[in-house]
């Protein structure tokens, strides 16, 4: 049996946290998560990636349970391959928000994640995927982005930093959408009020769990709400300064098995 730990729910981001730069999980991370499972605790992936982009990673980990996807807009049941809960971003509001942002900073390049377990990632001309290994469909015009319900919009700017673009977007978007930054080259618009914390709370409730026994791991500002909800937040060494500022603990980087280091301390090494 693993040593006693106060945590019954382990919530982990993927990119920059549990995943290495080559989109793989280390053997040490796999062993640590197996130890969590043997101790009777639950592991939840909580990621900005939409469900279709998460499914292969969950399969690789052997996870047949729940995952929080799309920055909290989706609670995905991997075993049943269905969404238990999802919320979409109104496409007219999204288009209006883009217009307000461009009125301040000039042209931005946009992409969208479609809703649903088989939704596509659509990218307009000029948009570069921050993760080139992820599949995307290039469309001819921005209007083509709105052809089906979406869970979020992804933005890039040719000159502004992610922090600058996110700050401007927050200032002008107002109540149209929630603005977050989830990784290098990834500023996002999502449904108003939807965050990783709201999605995590829904998934945890489904499992009969709550924040008091939850430990969360992350690396970017989009993880701040999740840290606020969980009892204990662990930032990676490679994390954005804004997340480190609110973390309860800082561990090693994702490349140095930072998640596993903490889980081994809490649940015992293999």
C-alpha positions as CSV (number, residue, x, y, z in Angstrom):
1,X,0.0,0.0,0.0
2,X,1.1,3.5,-0.7
3,X,1.8,5.9,2.3
4,X,-1.1,7.9,3.5
5,X,-1.8,11.0,1.5
6,X,-4.3,13.8,2.0
7,X,-5.1,13.8,-1.7
8,X,-7.7,11.6,-3.4
9,X,-7.7,13.5,-6.7
10,X,-4.7,14.4,-8.9
11,X,-5.4,16.9,-11.6
12,X,-2.7,17.4,-14.3
13,X,-2.4,19.7,-17.2
14,X,-0.8,18.1,-20.3
15,X,1.4,20.4,-22.4
16,X,4.3,21.7,-20.5
17,X,3.3,19.7,-17.4
18,X,2.8,15.9,-17.8
19,X,3.8,15.8,-21.4
20,X,7.3,16.2,-22.6
21,X,8.1,18.5,-25.6
22,X,7.8,15.5,-28.0
23,X,4.2,14.8,-26.9
24,X,5.2,11.7,-24.9
25,X,4.9,10.5,-21.3
26,X,8.0,9.4,-19.5
27,X,8.2,5.9,-18.0
28,X,8.7,7.6,-14.6
29,X,5.5,9.6,-15.0
30,X,3.6,6.5,-16.0
31,X,4.9,4.6,-13.0
32,X,3.9,7.5,-10.7
33,X,0.4,7.6,-12.1
34,X,0.1,3.8,-11.7
35,X,1.0,4.3,-8.0
36,X,-1.7,6.9,-7.6
37,X,-4.3,4.4,-9.1
38,X,-3.1,1.6,-6.8
39,X,-3.6,3.9,-3.8
40,X,-7.2,4.4,-4.8
41,X,-6.9,8.0,-5.9
42,X,-8.2,9.4,-9.1
43,X,-6.2,11.1,-11.9
44,X,-7.9,13.7,-14.1
45,X,-6.3,15.2,-17.2
46,X,-7.4,18.9,-17.3
47,X,-6.2,20.4,-20.5
48,X,-6.8,23.1,-23.1
49,X,-6.8,20.6,-25.8
50,X,-10.2,19.6,-27.2
51,X,-11.5,16.0,-26.7
52,X,-10.5,14.7,-30.2
53,X,-6.9,15.9,-29.6
54,X,-6.8,14.3,-26.1
55,X,-8.3,10.9,-26.9
56,X,-5.0,9.4,-28.3
57,X,-3.1,10.6,-25.3
58,X,-5.6,9.1,-22.9
59,X,-5.5,5.8,-24.8
60,X,-1.7,5.9,-24.5
61,X,-2.0,6.3,-20.7
62,X,-4.7,3.6,-20.5
63,X,-7.2,6.1,-19.1
64,X,-10.8,5.1,-19.7
65,X,-12.3,7.6,-17.3
66,X,-13.1,11.3,-17.4
67,X,-11.0,14.2,-18.7
68,X,-11.5,17.9,-18.7
69,X,-10.9,19.3,-22.1
70,X,-11.1,22.6,-24.0
71,X,-10.1,24.8,-21.1
72,X,-13.1,23.4,-19.1
73,X,-15.6,23.6,-21.9
74,X,-15.8,19.8,-22.1
75,X,-16.0,16.9,-19.7
76,X,-15.2,13.9,-21.7
77,X,-15.8,10.2,-20.9
78,X,-13.0,8.4,-22.6
79,X,-14.4,5.0,-22.0
80,X,-17.8,5.8,-23.5
81,X,-16.3,8.2,-26.1
82,X,-18.9,10.8,-25.3
83,X,-19.1,14.3,-23.8
84,X,-20.8,14.3,-20.4
85,X,-21.0,18.1,-20.5
86,X,-20.0,20.7,-23.0
87,X,-20.6,24.4,-23.6
88,X,-20.0,26.3,-26.8
89,X,-18.8,29.8,-27.6
90,X,-21.4,31.9,-29.4
91,X,-20.0,32.4,-32.9
92,X,-21.4,35.9,-33.4
93,X,-19.9,36.9,-30.0
94,X,-16.6,35.4,-31.0
95,X,-16.6,37.3,-34.3
96,X,-17.4,40.5,-32.5
97,X,-14.6,39.9,-30.0
98,X,-12.1,39.4,-32.8
99,X,-13.2,42.7,-34.3
100,X,-12.7,44.5,-31.1
101,X,-9.2,43.0,-30.6
102,X,-8.2,43.9,-34.2
103,X,-9.4,47.4,-33.7
104,X,-6.7,47.8,-31.0
105,X,-3.8,45.7,-32.3
106,X,-4.3,45.3,-36.0
107,X,-4.5,41.9,-37.7
108,X,-4.6,38.8,-35.7
109,X,-4.7,35.2,-37.0
110,X,-7.3,32.9,-35.7
111,X,-8.2,29.2,-35.4
112,X,-11.1,27.4,-33.7
113,X,-11.7,24.1,-32.0
114,X,-15.1,22.7,-33.0
115,X,-17.4,21.2,-30.4
116,X,-18.0,17.5,-30.2
117,X,-15.9,14.3,-29.8
118,X,-15.0,14.4,-33.5
119,X,-14.7,18.2,-33.9
120,X,-12.0,19.6,-36.1
121,X,-9.4,22.3,-35.5
122,X,-9.8,24.9,-38.3
123,X,-7.1,27.5,-39.0
124,X,-7.4,30.6,-41.2
125,X,-4.7,31.7,-43.6
126,X,-1.6,33.0,-41.7
127,X,-2.3,31.1,-38.5
128,X,0.5,28.8,-37.4
129,X,-0.3,25.9,-35.1
130,X,1.7,26.1,-31.8
131,X,1.9,22.3,-31.8
132,X,2.8,21.3,-35.4
133,X,2.1,17.7,-34.6
134,X,-1.6,18.4,-33.9
135,X,-4.0,17.9,-36.9
136,X,-5.7,21.0,-38.3
137,X,-7.7,21.9,-41.4
138,X,-6.8,25.1,-43.2
139,X,-9.8,27.1,-44.5
140,X,-9.8,29.8,-47.1
141,X,-11.5,32.6,-45.3
142,X,-12.2,33.6,-41.7
143,X,-15.9,33.2,-42.3
144,X,-15.3,29.5,-42.8
145,X,-14.3,29.2,-39.1
146,X,-17.9,29.6,-38.1
147,X,-19.4,26.7,-40.1
148,X,-20.1,24.6,-37.0
149,X,-20.4,25.1,-33.2
150,X,-17.1,25.9,-31.5
151,X,-15.7,25.5,-28.0
152,X,-13.0,28.2,-28.3
153,X,-11.0,30.6,-30.6
154,X,-7.2,30.6,-30.7
155,X,-5.3,33.8,-31.5
156,X,-1.9,34.8,-32.6
157,X,-0.3,38.1,-33.5
158,X,2.7,38.7,-35.7
159,X,4.5,41.1,-33.3
160,X,2.9,41.2,-29.9
161,X,3.9,38.8,-27.2
162,X,1.4,36.4,-25.7
163,X,1.2,38.4,-22.6
164,X,0.6,41.6,-24.5
165,X,-2.0,40.1,-26.8
166,X,-3.8,38.5,-23.8
167,X,-3.8,41.8,-21.8
168,X,-5.2,43.7,-24.7
169,X,-7.8,41.1,-25.4
170,X,-9.0,41.1,-21.8
171,X,-9.3,44.9,-21.8
172,X,-11.5,45.1,-24.9
173,X,-13.5,41.8,-24.9
174,X,-15.3,42.6,-21.7
175,X,-18.3,40.3,-21.1
176,X,-18.2,38.7,-24.6
177,X,-15.8,35.8,-23.6
178,X,-13.2,34.6,-21.2
179,X,-9.6,35.3,-22.3
180,X,-6.8,33.0,-21.3
181,X,-3.2,32.1,-22.2
182,X,-2.5,28.4,-22.3
183,X,1.0,28.1,-23.8
184,X,3.5,29.7,-26.1
185,X,1.6,31.2,-29.1
186,X,-1.7,30.3,-27.6
187,X,-4.0,33.1,-26.5
188,X,-7.6,31.9,-26.4
189,X,-11.2,33.1,-26.2
190,X,-13.6,30.7,-24.5
191,X,-17.2,30.9,-23.3
192,X,-17.7,33.5,-20.6
193,X,-17.1,32.1,-17.1
194,X,-15.7,28.8,-18.4
195,X,-12.3,27.9,-17.0
196,X,-10.3,24.8,-16.0
197,X,-11.7,25.3,-12.5
198,X,-15.4,25.1,-13.7
199,X,-14.7,21.9,-15.7
200,X,-12.6,20.3,-12.9
201,X,-15.4,21.0,-10.4
202,X,-18.0,19.3,-12.6
203,X,-15.8,16.3,-13.2
204,X,-14.9,16.0,-9.5
205,X,-18.5,16.2,-8.5
206,X,-19.3,13.4,-11.0
207,X,-16.6,11.3,-9.1
208,X,-18.0,12.3,-5.7
209,X,-14.9,14.3,-4.9
210,X,-14.2,18.0,-4.1
211,X,-11.4,20.6,-3.8
212,X,-10.3,19.8,-0.3
213,X,-8.5,16.6,-1.3
214,X,-7.3,17.7,-4.8
215,X,-3.8,18.5,-5.9
216,X,-3.3,20.2,-9.2
217,X,-0.3,20.5,-11.5
218,X,0.2,23.1,-14.3
219,X,2.5,25.5,-16.1
220,X,0.5,28.4,-17.6
221,X,-1.9,31.2,-16.6
222,X,-4.9,29.1,-17.7
223,X,-4.1,26.9,-14.8
224,X,-4.6,29.7,-12.2
225,X,-8.3,29.1,-11.7
226,X,-7.6,25.4,-11.2
227,X,-5.0,26.2,-8.6
228,X,-7.6,28.5,-6.9
229,X,-10.1,25.6,-6.8
230,X,-7.7,22.8,-5.6
231,X,-6.4,22.5,-2.1
232,X,-2.8,22.4,-3.4
233,X,-1.3,23.8,-6.6
234,X,2.1,22.7,-8.0
235,X,3.7,24.7,-10.7
236,X,6.4,23.3,-13.0
237,X,9.9,24.8,-13.0
238,X,9.2,25.9,-16.6
239,X,5.9,27.6,-15.6
240,X,4.8,31.1,-16.4
241,X,5.7,33.6,-13.6
242,X,2.0,34.4,-13.1
243,X,1.3,30.7,-12.2
244,X,4.4,30.4,-10.0
245,X,3.2,33.4,-8.1
246,X,0.0,31.7,-6.9
247,X,1.4,28.1,-6.6
248,X,1.8,26.4,-3.2
249,X,4.8,24.5,-4.5
250,X,7.2,24.5,-7.5
251,X,8.6,21.2,-8.8
252,X,11.0,20.3,-11.6
253,X,10.2,20.9,-15.2
254,X,8.1,18.7,-17.4
255,X,11.2,17.4,-19.1
256,X,12.6,16.5,-15.6
257,X,9.6,14.5,-14.4
258,X,8.4,17.2,-12.1
259,X,4.9,15.7,-11.7
260,X,6.4,12.3,-10.9
261,X,8.7,13.8,-8.3
262,X,5.8,15.2,-6.3
263,X,3.6,12.1,-6.7
264,X,6.4,9.8,-5.6
265,X,6.7,11.9,-2.4
266,X,3.0,11.7,-1.7
267,X,2.2,8.2,-2.9
268,X,5.6,6.4,-2.6
269,X,8.1,5.5,-5.3
270,X,7.7,2.3,-7.3
